[in-house]
């Protein structure tokens, strides 16, 4: 029995066409995946209040003062720093205000 002769050019054209179809399918699936986006939850409004905190050298909070009492906070920091003790400093501290919703 005689074999059928296959043209190399025809085989190369078939392979190229198959590659094009495969890449087209990959692109289509990538586009579908990119259209899916998760919805982010709306951030709740968190109210913050500003205080002055007196901290030790180890970053431990020693005292907290209202924001308008900066001079008192500085005095407290200098008192704690006297006598060869570790230096203390003041820094702004933000804390959440808990709001009760009825």
Buried (B, 14 or more C-beta within 10 A) or exposed (E): EEEEEEEEEEEEEEEEEEEEEEEEEEEEEEEEEEEEEEEEEEEEEEEEEEBBBBBBEEEEEEBEBEEEBEEBBBBBBBEBBEEEEEEBBBEEBEEEEEEEEE
